[in-house]
Amino acid sequence: MIRKLQQELATLVQAAAMKQFGLAPERIAFSRPPKIEMGDLATPCALELGKRLGKKPREVAEPLAAALAGKHRWVERIEIAGPGYLNFHLDKKKVAEFLVANPSPIAPAPTRGKVIVEHTNINPNKAAHIGHLRNSVLGDTLGRVLRALGERAEIQNYIDDTGVQVADVVVGLLHKEGKSPAEAIAWIETEPKTLDKRCWDLYASVTTWYAADPAREQFRRDALHAIEHGAGDAHRVAAALVPGILRCHLATMARLGITYEVLTHESVIIALGFFKTAFEAMRRLEVVHLETTGKNEGCWTMRLKDDPEFAGMEDADKVIVRSNGTVTYVGKDVAYQMWKLGLLGADFHYGKFKDFAGVEIAQTKPQIETKEFEGRFGHGDTVINVIDNRQSYLQKVIGVGLRKLGHADAAARSIHFNYEMVGLSPQTATDLGAELSQEDKKKKFIEMSGRSGLGMKADDLLDLAIHRPLMKIATKQKEPNTLSEEAQQLVVHCIELARLYREIYVNDKSSLESYHFKMIRRSLESLEISYYADIENAEPKNCLDDFVNIFDQTHIIVDRGAQAALPIGVSVFLGKREAYEQAKAIGLSGVKYYLLRYTKDQVIGFDVTQATDVEGETGPYLLYTAVRARNILRKYAEAGKLDEAAALKTIDGWGGETLAGWEPEAQALAMDLMEIPKVADAAVTTLELSLLAKHFFTMAQGFNNWYHKHPVLKEGIAPADRDRRLRFVRLFERHFRGALETMLGLPVPERM
């Protein structure tokens, strides 16, 4: 609504200026005055007009204000402030009526056509790492905000199933480990839910293995060729590996509520001849050239050294097809980008991919497996590729390729959403098991490198983010003097182990070295309690029984069915689903918001303690604010002995008149709520989602400050004041919570 209101006011101002001075402002911008008492919207257009007319700004502002008086139903009065600002005071009853009448301040008004957002794009060769989380959170949030604004957003996840990273894991299995194809496939399929973690170490070890004998890199080249051409042992193993890793990736992202509409496979681009189609066009139009001399002899390259975008860059030319006939990433991506923009003249076929939870997702196929998705995907009016800054060169190459093919307009609609890397704070890196030097401990952040083995799995970070608030809940819920700190730690890790056992630890010997095992051992040692010395060699299928025997020594029962661990005779009910769900909401909201709060050009040193704090600029603080508002309404219902739903219905029925006499803080908050669509649109336009994240934080701060100054249910509050404030709490709770869940994807728990 606020965008529409500003557009209408701008039209009125321009008309008034033309009538008064025969000249209209070139651009009319609105902002919020620093204090609500000064007005709700302000424009400096009189300052610009004054310069052009040779008049003082106030000499322009005064006749404009007089001409605009009474022209808009939402404007109560217009004042001139400072050197000549026009300050508009809105009719608060109109604002109240709008908020009451609309469950959400967002009125969908699509303007962008179909927007394709491609994000995540993790190489299907090992577990997702922390950097992947920033990509996925940015892409998912962008898609959510676009849809909230009424846009058609299509979310794609590109699966590079023919790349070097997949080839390296295949080489590791077949040549480094010496497995036969059948043995490699059996290894892949034995423990499906831990496949990505098992491949993590294997992938890092292959790098070292190559370095010991550079001749071994021929295995990589051979594997790449076999995978790309869809034949041979390497292809068979890759065909088993990729879907297994992909399911693990989808499970990791599902923990953050991140989903996709279609999975596009690089192998299908090759199988359907998409690249051949694009390559023929590039060769015909001399976009690519066959090199006959130099280091790129035998390769087809895109010559870029004379292009202004690559001026001064050494070796700017980009290989599109290698001398052995394999296609580089950028070559395949030019074809893929052409398909996304509807320029290729060809389309995918589709099938269904089923994740661990049984959810079916569309995926590209070389043959028709289902007609359900035919013609549905691609053909975007705008394509946004969420890829980090390190890929800027390749994204520029794709844009140049499109322009050289005669698609300059499409190149302009092909947008690179770039962002900086994510590292870990030294403390978080240590908490996740990294051994840091004294020099590293002094750094602001620790940079990760999966290829070298210095990396942290995304799931480990998410587990730690949940563990921190779970520990705090444990401390709050324990009876006084019943559990020592060591015992509390043991309880929490037992809970986590019991919860994860069926999903992760079944038949997984490597998990005995996991974070929770290490912490349990440490807690047991601190408590001076003996445990099986041979637990390292215990049969995995008997591990849970071993845990029961061990934990019985500390009077703890591991409850398999309830995913709980309860100290006997002690009122610690951490195993209850409500406690775990609270910790999960706090931890995961902390991760998502921390990755959104920074501008895209900032390097993030992720600190899990800061991220999961309930105070400060954090996701948990936003959840706390929404829960606090709901708790005020819940207490009102309890005081009146009303069902909560009935109490809300009663409050909703009071109407906007109960908002008469708003406090200034409430008026400012109402404008913040009204501005959510405007801020969201700016965040999408600039691809700076931190704008929206900070707007939510500003609203949360505003509500808590208002509530601190103006209690709602405190004894002695006049009934009229109580009802007016209750009505405002209800409006805020409904709009804030709804936008928080819809746009940022942060589900609000019932209690915190």
N, C-alpha and C positions, 0 to 999 in steps of 0.2 A: 504493500500500500504506500509506503513512504517514497518509493521510486516514482510511482504514479503521481503522488502529491507534488513531488519536486518538479516533475515534468510539467504539470499543470501550472504551478506557480511560475516556472521559467517562461512559459508561453504568455502568461499575464504580464510579467515584468517586461518582456520584449515588446508586447503590444503597447504598454503604457509608455515605454521609452520612445518608441517610434512616434507616438501621438504627441508627447511632450517636447521631444528634441529632434525628431526626424532622423534619429539614429538609434540602433539597437545594440546591446552588448554582443560581442562575438561569441562569448561563452558565459553561461551563468552557472556557477558552482555554489553548492550549499554545504554548510558545515554546522556542527553543533556549537552553540556558544559555550564558553567555559563554565558558566553557571546556569542552572535551569531557570533561575529568576530573570535572566537576561533574555529568555526566549527559547524556542525549541529548534528553530532553523534560522540560519543567517547567511546572507550573501554579500560579497564585497563588490558587486557589479557597479555600484555608483562610483567607486574609486577608479575603475577602468574607464567608465564613461566620462568622468570628470577630466581625465587626462586628454581624452580625444576631443572633448568640447572646450577645453581650456577653462574649466570651471572648478571651483572647490567641490570636493565630493559631497559635502552636506547640501550644497546648492542644487545638486542633482538628486540626492536622496530624499529631500523634503517633498518636492512635487511628485516624485514616484510613490512615496508612501501615501500621500493624499489620494493619488489616482487609483491606488490598489485597495484602498479601504473598502471593506464590504464586498469585494469581488469574488472571494472564495468562501464556501460554506464552512471549511475547517479552520479558517483563520479568524481569531477573536480580535486581535489588534496587531498593528505594526509599529515598531519603535525604531528610532535611529540611534545607533550606538557608536561610540568612539569617533573615528574620523569620518564615518559615513556608511557604516554597515546597516543594511536593512535586516532587522530582527523580527521574525514572525512568531507570535504567540498563538499556539493552537488552542482550539476549543477542547478542553479536557473531557467534556462530556462526550464529544464526538470520538475522541480517542478511546474512552472507556467503552462506548457502544461498539466500536469496531472490535476491540479485544474480546468483549463478551460474545459478540456474534460469530467470531471466527475461532475455531479450535486451534488454528495455527496462523501466525502473522504472514505466512507465505501464500501468496496467490500465484499459482503457476502461470508463467507467461513465457512460453518457449520462443526463443529468438535465434537459436544456433543451428537448427536442423538436426541431423543425426550426428552425434559425437561419439567416435570410437576411442575408448581409452584402453591402451595396452599397458599392462603392468605385471609385476612379479618376475616372469621370464627367467626363472632360476634354471641353470643348467641341471639336467636330471642325472646327476652323477654322485651326489652326496647330500647330506642334510643342509637345509637352509641355514644361513648364518645371520648374524645380527644386522649386517648391512642390507640384506634382503627385506628385513622388516620395514625399514624406512621406505623403500620402494613400494612395497605392498600397501602400507598404511597411507602413503600419499595418494597412490592410485585409487584405492578403495574409497577414501574420503572424497576425492575429486568426483568419482562416479556418484556417490551418495548426494553430494551437494548439487550436481547437475540435475539429478532426478528430482530432488526437492524443489528445484526452481522450475520444474516442468519440462526439462529438456529430455530428448531421447538419447540416452547414454547406453552404449554397448560395451561391455567389459570383456576384453580378450586377454588370454594368457598364452604367450608364445613359447612353445616347447622346442628348444634347440636339441633335437634328438639325433642329429648327425654331426655334432661338433667334436672338437678336440677333447673336451672334458669327458664326454661319454667314452670316446675311444680310449682314453687313458685308463679308465676303470676296467674296461674290457681287456686291455693289454695286461693290467695288473692281475686279473683273474687267470687269463690263459697262459701268460708267459712268465710273469714274476712269481705267481703262486703255482704255476704248472698244472692247473686244472684242465681237464678235458671240457669240451663244450657242455656235455651232459652234467658234469660235476659242477661247473660254474653256474648253470641254470638251477641245479638243485640247491646250491648255496644261496642263490638269490631268493628262491621261493620258500626256503625253510622257515625263516623268521621275518615275515613281510613287514611287520610294524617297526622293526628295528633296522631295516635294510639301509636307510639313509645314514644312520649313525655308524653302521659297520663299514659302509663305503667311505666314510669321512677319513678314517685312518689309512685305508687302502689307497685312496687317491693321493694323499700326502706322501705315502711311501714310494709311489711310482715315480714321483719327481726326483727323489733321491736315487732311485734305481737307474733312471735315465742318466743322471749326472755321473754315476760310477762308470758308465760305458756309453758314450754318445752314439755308438753304432746301434744301440737298442731302439733309438728313435725311429728306425725303419719299421719296427713293429707298429708304432703309432700311425705312420703314413699308410701302411698296408691296411690297418684296421679302419682308418678313415675312408679309404677307397671302398672297402667291402661294405661298410655301413651305408655310405652314400649310394652305392649301386644295389643295395638290398639283396646281397648274396654272400654266402660264405659263413664260416664259424663265428667271426666277429659280429656279423649282422644278427645271427641267431641269439647270441648272448645279449647284445644290445636290445633286441626286441623283447627280451624278458626283463632286462634291467630297467629300462625307461619307464614303463607303466608302474613298476614297483616303487621306484623313487618318486614318481609323480604323485602316487597316492599318499606317500609320507608328506610331501610338500603341501598337498591340499589339506591334510589333517592338521599340520602346523598352522596354516593360515586360518583354518576354520576356528581355531581357538580364539582368534581375534575377530571373528565374525566376517572374515573376508571370503567372498565367493566370486565366481566367474560365470559368464554366460557361455563362452565357447573356448575350447582349448585348440589352438592352431599348431599343428605339427610341421616342423621344417621338412621332415621326410616326405610329407604329402605334397609340399610345394615342389619338391624334386620329382616325385612319382607322377604328378599330373602335368609335368612339363611347364610349370609356371615360369621357372627361370629360363627355360629355352625360349619361351615366347618373349620374355623381357630382353633376353640376350640378343635375339635376332633383331629386335628393334634397336637396341643399342649399337649393334654392329652396323646395321643399315644406315643409321644416322651418324655413324662415326663417333659415338659416345665412348666406345672402347677401341683399343688398338692392340694388335698382336706385336709384342716386342721381339725383335730379332737379335738384339745384342744386349750386353750389360747383365746386371744381376737378375733382372726380370725376364731374361730371354725365355721364350716359349710361353710366357704368361699373357693373358689379356688384361690390360690395365686401363683405368680411367685417368687420363692425363690432366692434372690439376694445378701444375706449377704456375700456369699463367692466369688462373682464376683469382679474382680479387680476394675471395674469402680465404685463400691459402697463400697469399702473398708473403714472401719471406720465409716460408716453411721449407726446411730441407726435406728432400725425398717426399714431396707431397703426393706424387702419383700413387694411386691405390690399385692393387691387384684385385681383379674381379674373378678370374679363373686362373688357378695355378697351372704350372707347366705339366703336371700329371693329370690334369683334367678335372680335379675337384674344385668346387665352387667355394669362395670365401663367404664369410658371414654377410658382408655388405652386399655381395652379389645377390644372395638369396633374399636379403631384406629389401632391396630395390623392387624385386618382383612382389614380395609380400605387401609393401607399401602401395604399389600400384593396384593390387587387389583390394586393399582396404579402401582406397579412394574410388574404386569402380572404374579403373582405367585399363585393366588387363584384358577384358573381353573373355574371361574364363572364370569359373567358379569352383569351389570345393564341393565334394560330397561329404556326407556326415554320418556319424554313428553316435553311440552313447558310451561315455566313460563312467564307470561306477566307482565311487570312493569307498573308503573303509566303512562309512556309515550307511552305505547303500544308496546314497544320493547320486542321481544320474545327471551328467553334464554333457552338453553337446561337444563333440570333438570332430576335427576334420578327418576325412577318409578318402582314399583314392577311388573307392567304389561306393555306391549307394547302399547303406545299411538301414537307413530309415528315411522316409520322405518328409518326416516331421519338420526338419530344419532346412530343407532345400530352399535356397534363395533368400534366407532370412538374414544372414550376416554379411558384413562388409558394406560397400557403397556408402561410406561416410562422407558427410559434408565437411567435417573436420576430423583429423586424426591426431590424437595426443599420445606420444610415446613417452612413458615415464622411465627414464634411463639416467644413470648418474653422470656427473660431469666428465668422467674419464672416457665416455663414449661420444663426447661432443664432436670430435673429428669425424667419426663414422656417420653420425647423424647429418653433419654438413655434407658429406659425400653423397648421401642418399638424396638430399635436397638438390644438389648440383645435378645429379643424375636425372632427376625428374625434370628439371629445367632444360637440360640438354635434349631430353626426349620431347620437348615441346609442351610440357605441362607446368608452366610457370605459376599459373593460378593454383594448381593442386599443390605445388611445392610450398606456396605461402600458407596453405591450409594444413600442411604437415608440420606439426609443432613438437619440438623437443622440450619436454618438461624435465629439465636438468636439476640436479641437487647435489650437495656435497656428501662426503663419506661419513660413516658412523664408526667411531671407536668406542672404547670403554674407559671409564675412569679407572685409575689404578686400583682403587678399593674394590670395584665391581669385578674387574679382571681377576683379582686375587680371590674374591669370593667364589668365582666360577672355576677356580683351580689353576689359574695361570701362575707360574713361578717367575716373578719379576726381579730384575736387578735393582740395586739401590738407585741407579740412574733412572730407570723406568718408573720407579715409584714417585719420582719428583715431577714427572710429566703431567700435563693437563689431561691427556688421553693416550691410550695405547692403541696403535693401529693394528688391525687384524689382517692376516694373509692366510687364506685357506690352503693355497697351493703349497705353502711352506709348513703347514700344520699349525701355525699360530692363528687360531681362529676360535670363535665361540659359537656353538650351535644356538639357533634361535629358540629351540625348545628349552634348552638349559636356562636361558635368560628368562623365559616366561615362567618356568618352574620357580626360579629364584624370586621373581617378582610376586608370585603368589605366596611363597614361603614367608616373606618378610611380614606382610600383614597378618598371616596366620599365626605367626609367633606372637604378635602383639595381642591378637584376640586370645591366645592361650594365657598370656600374662594377666589380662583383664578378667578372664573367666575363672581362674584358679581360686580356691579358697585360701585365705591368709595362712602363710607358713606351712602349706601342704606340699609344695613341690619346690625343690631347689632349681636354680637356673639350668643346671646340667640335665635334670630330669625333665624340665620343660622342653629343652631342645630335643631330648630323646623322644618325647611324646609326639612332637610335631613331625619329626622325620619318620617315625613309625607310621603316622597317619599318611604322609605322602607316599611312603613305600607301599602301604596297603592299597591306597587309591590307584597307584600306577601299576601294581603287580600284574593284573590280568591284561592290561594294555601293552605293557612294555617288557616286563621282566620274564615272562614265560620262556623257558628254554634259552635264555640269553646270558651266557656265562660272563660276557664282558660287562654286564650291568653290575657285577659284584664290585667293580671299581668305580661305580657311579658316585655322584655327589652325596646322595642320601646314605649310601653304605658307609662312606668315609665319615660322615657326620655322626652316624649311629655308633661306629666304632669309637670315635673320639669321645662321645658322651658316655659310653659304657666304661671306657678307660678312666674318665674323670670320676665316675661313680665307683670305681674300683670293683666292678662286677665282671666276673669271668665270662667268657663266651667261647664257643667252639674254635679251637685253634685251626681246625681244618675246614673252616667255612669257605675258604677260597676254593677248595676242591669238592665241595658238596655238590651232589647231583642237582641241577637247576630245578627239576620238577619237585624236589623236596625242600626247596629253599623256604617257602612260606611256612612249612612245618618247623623248620629250623628256627625261623624268626619267632614263632610262637613259644618254643622252648626257651629261647634266649630272653624274650621280653617277659616271660613269666617270672624270671628272676627279679625283675623290677616291678612286679605286680601290674603288668600291662597285658591286656588281652588284645590280640589282633583279630578283629571281626571281619571275616572275608566278605560277607554279604552286604554289610552296611558301609563298607569302606571306612571303618572307624578304628580308633585305638582309644580305649577308655581306662584310665588308672582305676583300679578297684578301690571303691570307697571314697573316691575323690570327685568332686563336682566339676570335672573338666569335660565338657561335651563338644569337643572340637570335631569329633567324627560326624556330628550331625550335618546334614546337607546344608542347612542354613548358614552355619559358620563357614564351611568351605566355600559356598557360593559368595558370601560376603568377601572373603579373602580373594577369590578369583576376580570378582568385580573390581576390587581395589587395585589388585596387581595388574590386570590386563588394561584397565583404563589408564593406569599410570604409564604403561609402556606406550600406548597409542598417543596419549596427549603429549608425552615428552618428545615423541618424534614429530609432532605437528607444531609444537610451540615455537620452534626455531625457524628462522627464515631459511629458504632453500639453499642459500649460498653460505650458510654457516656449517662448519664441521661440528658434529655432535660428539661429545665425550659422554656416553650414556652412563648415568649413575643410578643404580636401581634404588638406592636409599632415598635420593631426592625424588625420583619418579613416583614412588609409592607413598610419599608423605601426604597426610591428609590436610596439611596446612601449606599455604603458598600456592604458586602457580602450577598446579598439578591436576591430573585427571581425577584422582580421589577427592580433591577439594570440590570439583564440579559435582561429583556424585553426592558428596556430603551436603552440598547446598540444596540439590533437588530432594534428597531424603529429608532434610531438615524442614523444607516447606511442606512435604507430605506429612511429616510427624506433627506439625502444628495443626493441620486439618484433622489428623487422627485423634489428637488429644481433645480437640473440640467435640468430636463425635463421642469419645469415651466419657467426657464430662456430662454430656447430655444423654448418655446411655442410648446412643443411636448407632445403628449399623453404619459403617464408614461410607458405603455407597449411598445410603439414604441421606447422610449428612452432606456429602458433596452435592447431591441433587438439590438439597435445600439451599445451599450456598449459591449454586448456579442459578437458582430461581429468583435470587434477590435482585438481579438486574444491575444495570450500570449506575443507577442513581446512588447506590451505596458507595460509589467511588468519588462522590462529590467531596471536595475538601481534602484531596490527596496531599500528603506531605511532599515537600520538594524532592526528597530522595525517591519517593514512589513515582513522581512525575518523570524524573530522569530515567528510571528503570522502564517505565512504559515506553518511552522513546527508544531505549535500547532494544526492547522487544520488537518494536515496529521496524527498527533498522536491520534486523537479522537478514531479510532478503537482499537489502542493499549491500551489506558487508559480504554476504555469500557471493553475490554477483561479482563484486570487486575481487574476491579471492579467486574465483574461477577465471576471470579475465586476465589477471596478472599471474595466475598460477602460484599465488602466494597464500597458501592455506593457513599460515600462521596468523593472518589478519582475522580469520574467523575464529581460530582457537583463542586468540587474545580477547576477542569480543565476548566470548562465553565467560572467560575469566573475569572480565570487567563486570559483567552482569552478576556473576556469583558474588564478587566483592560488594557490589552495590546492594544486593539483597541482604547479605549478612550485616552490612553496616546499617541498613534501614531497620532491620529487626532488632539490632542492638539498641538503637535509639528509640524505637517505637514498639514495645512489646505488645503482643496480641492478646494473650490469655491471662496475663498477670492480674492478680486480684486488685480490684480498685479501678480497672479500666472501664470507662463509661461504655454502656452497651452499644451506642451509636459508633464510637471509635472502634470497639471490638469488631463489630459487623463489617465496617468499612475495610478494616485491615484484613479480616478473614477473607473478604471478597478479593482483595488485592493479592493475598497469598495464593488463593486458588487460581487466579489468572496467571500469576507468575509461574506457579508450579506446572500448570498445564502447558504453557507456551515454552518455558525453559526446558522442561523434561522432554517434551515432544521433539523440539529442535535438536537437543543434545543426542537423543537416540537416533533420530533420522539422519542428521547431517554428519555428526562425528562418529556415529556407530558405537556409542558408549551406553550399554544397557544399565539402567538405574535399578539397584537392588531395592527391595522393600524396606530394609532396615540396614543401618550401619552402626 
